[in-house]
Amino acid sequence: MAPPKPTIPKASHIRPTELAAALRQEAAALGFDPVGYAAVPGGPNLALRNAALERWLAAGHQGGMAWMADPRRRSVEALLPGVRSLMAVGLPYYVAAERQPGSLSVARYGWGRDYHRVIDARLRRLGRWLEARVPGTRWRACVDSAPLLDKAWAEEAGLGWIGKHGNLIHRDRGSWLLIGHLLTTLELPPDRPAEPLCGRCSSCITACPTGAIVEPFVVDARRCISYHTIENRDPELPGAIAAALHGWVAGCDICQDVCPWNRKPLESSQDPDVQPRPWLLKLRAEEALGWNDDAWDERLRASSLRRIRPWMWRRNLKAAMGGSGIDP
């Protein structure tokens, strides 16, 4: 005879602290580290971040990213009516691998599988786990494609602080973190918001070759290499951007590479979903320019870099060859 199935306690029999601890443990088992909780509607820092978003949009710093003005980004309740808590998770993606000398550069976040799919699938597992233990609970998984002020909520949940380069920084993981959130109608005990630790450091501002960090914590996408190599749909890149590529053809990590929090020894992730595709570490323009659309489709299968269309790759490659000093 099969053993009886364990009884799932009713919601009223589960202490929020115990549930939060168990959910945190489940998240860690799925590779998320760090993990934190925030209460909705959040504290005073959230109001400041929303005001900063309004100023950023008013200045036109979003460039062609019209979706950044989605009003739902200012109200988490619009994403899940009745939301009471939010769990923020970080997926470390630093891998101790280096590009071959003379190869073109691709941002580290794009080396592995599409993080949208990876994080979303794992968050959905957590949502189902939560619902099984507290029947009737509603939840929603969000990655950065959702209209959520994701870095601000991660900061609110204690994952790390938003650095002057606009990326979230964790004491031990640096800024090599992919972020996801699980919204829930349950009320879970919140963690303390993270405190900024950039101090007087301005390494990222100084290092940006295009001056995209126009002031601390403010990035003008119209000057950003990442924006232009990934989001810009024009046939040619602006001259100032093309001249500053220095081999970057898909995103840019310069502001993160110089960050002191990333320059100390970091643990290399063993997660199979963030391991680099070998061709990305030895990318040569002359060879890649000969790939047809089908070849690009094959190489970019299940990659977040599919957002860069084959013709955009060719545009970026040609721009990078124009005086970057990178071998073709």
N, C-alpha and C positions, 0 to 999 in steps of 0.2 A: 504494500500500500504506500502510495506517495505521501511524503510528510506534508502536513498542513501548511498552507501559505502563511507567511507572517502577517499579523494584523497591522494595518497602517493606522496609527493613532489619529484621532480627529484633531482638527486645527486647534481647538481649545486646550488640548492636552500637550501641545508642543510649545515649549518656551521659546520666545524669539531669539534669545541668546544662543540656545542650543541649536536651533535651526540655522542661524547664521553661521555658527561654527562648523556645522556639518556641511553646509553648502560651500563654505570656503574650502573645506577639505576636498570636496568633490571637484571644485574648480582647479585646485592644485594638482589633483590626479590627472586632469586633462591638459596639464602643461602650463596653466596660467600662474604667473608669479611676477608681480604682486597682485593681490586681490583686496578690494576695499568696498565699504558701503557708504552711501550718502542718503540722507533723508530728503524727501521732496516737500517743499519747493527749494530747499537749499538755504545756505546762509548768506551773509552780506557779500561774500566774495563773488557769488553767482551774479548778484545784481551789478557788481562792478564789471564782470566779464561781459555781461549783456550790453552794458553801456559802451564798453570798448568795441564790441562788434558793431554797434550802430555807428560809431565814429569811423571805424575801418571801412564800412560800406559807403558812408557818406563821402569819404575821400577817394572812392573808386579803386581801392587797393585790391579788390577782388578780380579786377580785369574782366575777362569773359566768363567768369564762373558765376553766372546769374543765380544758380541754385543756392548760393550762400545767403541770399536774401530771403529764403523761404521763412515765413513767419513762424512756422513750427519750431525752428531752431531756438527761438526765444522762450518756448513754453513746452516743457517736457510732457505736461498733461495732455497736449494735443496728440502725442504719439501713443499714449496709453491712458485713456480716461480712468480715473480712480487710482492712478499710480501713487504709491506711498513711499517706495524705496527704490534705490538703484544700486546694483552691484557693478562696480567697474573692475575690469580685468586687464592685465598686461600680458602679452605674449612676447617674450624676449626673442629677438631675431639676430643678435650678434653671433657671427660664426667666425672662428679664427681661420679664415681663408683670405687669400690675397689675389688680386688680379695679376696676370702674367705681365712682366715688364713690356711696355710699349703697346699694351692693349687699351681699348677704349673703356670708358667708365660707365657703369650702371649702378644706380642707387641700391644699397643693400636690401632694402625692403622688397625689391623685386626679384631677388635671386632665387627664391623658392616658389612654392605654390601660391596661388592667389589667396592672400590673407583674408580677404572678404569671405570667401567660401570656408576657409579653415576655421576662423573665429566664429562665424555664424553657426556652423554645424556644431561646434562644441558648446556654444551658448544655448542652442536649442536642446541639447542633451541635458544641460543644467536646468532649463526651464521645465522640461518634462519630469526631471527628477523632483523638482520643487512641487509641481502640480500633483505628482503621485503621493507626496507626503502631506500636502495640504490641499485636498480636493476643492475645486472651485476657485483656486488661485488663478488670476490672469497674469500674463507676463508677455514681454516682447524682447526679442534679441535685436541689438543694434550694433552695426559697425559704422565706419566713418562715411558710408554711403547714405546713412539715414540723416535726416535734418535735426541733428542733436549737437549741442555745444559740447562735443565729446571730451576735449582736453580739459575744459573747465570743470566738467562733472568728474573726470578722473582726478583732478586736483582736489575737488571737494571731498572725494572718497578717500583721499590720503595716499593715492598711488605715487604721486610725485608733484613737482611744481612745474609750471610753464616757464621755460627759460626765455632768455632774450631773443633767441632764434625762433621762438614760437612752438618749439617741441617740448613734450613732457619729459622731465628728467627725474630719474630715480637714483637714490644714493648708490645702490649697488649695481644696477643694470644700465646706468647712464641713460641716454635718450634712445637707445635701440629697443624701443618697445612699440608693439602694435597694440592698439587699444580696442576694447569691446565693452559693451554694457548690456546688462540684463535688467530691464525695468519690471517691477512687480507691484501688485496691489497689496502685498503684505507689508507690514511695518517691521523693519529689521533695524537693530541698533546701529547707528552710524559710527564711522571712524572719524578721527579728527582730520580736518583738512590739512593738506601739506603746506609747509611754510617755504617760501622761496629762499634758495641758497646760492644764487648767482653772485651776490655781493657786487663788488666793483668790476668784476671781470667783463671784458668787452671783446674777447677773442673772436666770437662768431661775427660780430659786427665788422671788425677790422678785416677778417678773412674773406668775407663775401666779395667776389670779384666784380659784381655788378652793382654793389651798394643797395641790395634789395632790402636789407634790414635798415629801414630809414630812420628808426629810432628804437631804443630798447623795447622789445616785445611787439614791434610793429613791422610786419613783412609786407612789402608792396609786391604783389604777384606780377605786376607788369615789368618788374626788373629781375624776376627770379628765374634762374636757369631751369629749375624743376617745372615751373609753370609752363614755360615756353616749349620745353622738349616733350611735355606730356599733354597739355591742354590746348596749346595754340594750334589752331587748324589752318593757319595761313600757309600759302605755298612756300614762303621763305621766312626764316627767322629774322627778327630785327638785327641790323648790323652790329649794334652794341652787344647783343646777346651772343651772336655767332662768334664775335671776336674774343669773347670771354669763356667759351666752352672749355677749352683746354682738355678736350677728350671726353667730356661728359655728353652722352647721347640719350640718356634716359634717366631723368631725375638728377639730383646732385646731393652729395653728402658733405660738402666742404664745411658748412657751419657746424655740423655734428662732429666731423673728424677733429676739429681743433678744440672742441669743448673739453675742459679739464676733467669733467666727470666721465668722459669717454676715453681719456688717454691713460687712465690707470688700468691695471690688469683687470679684464672682465672675463666672466665665465662664458665659454663658448657653448652655444646651445647645441644639444644633441637631437633636438626635435627634427624628425625626418622631413616635416613640411616646410622648414625654413632653410634646408641645406641648398647650396647653390647648384644651379644647372651648369655643368662644366663649360659650355660654350659662352656663357656670360662672363667668364673669367679670362677668356682668351679671344675676345671679340676684335676682329680686324675689319676696317672699313672696306678694303679692296675685296675681300671675300664676301662680306655681308651684302655689299651692293649688287652682287651677282645672284642673290637669293630672290626667287619669285615669290608671289603672294602665298602660294601653297607651302613653300619652305618656311616662310615666316609663321604661317598658321601652325605648322607642325611644331616648331621650336617654342612657340608661345602658348601652347595648349595648357589650360588650367593655370595661367599666369596672370597676375594683376597688370602686367605690362602689355596685355592685349589692348588696353586703352590707347596705346600708341599704334596707329594703323601702319601697315607696311610702307605706304608712301611717306608717312611721317618719319619712320626709321631712316628711310633713304635721305630725306631732307636733312635730318639731324646728322647723319653720317657724313654727308657732303660738307655740311657746315663745320663739323669737327675737323675735317681734313684740311680746311682752309687756314693753315697757319698755326695749328695747335701743337705742332711738334710731335704728334703721335704718329707712329708708323702706320702706313695704310695696310 
